[in-house]
């Protein structure tokens, strides 16, 4: 929504959002044959922004387990174009498990908990394997998964035909 309390200030004031992350993506723009896996994509801010040809991604997969924001992600991914796919799953080190996503902390947060909405897991490795094209490329994985980053990284192990780079959020205070 246009007047969302979290996203509104960035949309309406022109205030930059995660300037350090954007600087990294600008530096990576010249790399050829790039895949972005946006883990914890929320409404798709980075998914949409990075679908701009300026950033040079061939394909983008956006993953979001939070049912409150997934509908926005799905619409934003569709508006971004044909090279973007949205998935309502939880990133994990293992595929096909069911976890509970506790969405009580707020609309922009959904984390694995003891209560919540059941969501199936998917690993980065299986996402990469599904995108194998025969030629080697670079997979850039943006991780913002509310404390599940290490488990997600372990799920990327194995031979999948991609060089990998991880960009992750770390909030040691929480």
ABEGO torsion letter per residue (X at the ends): XAABAAAAAAAAAGBBBGAAAAAAAAAAAABBGBBBBBBGAEAGAAAAAAABAAAGBABBBBBBABAAAAAAAAAAAAAAEAABBBBBBBBBABBGBBBBBBAAAEAABBBBBABEBBBBBBBAAAAAAAABAGBBBBBBBBBBAGGAAAAAAAAABEBAGBBBBBBBBBBAAX
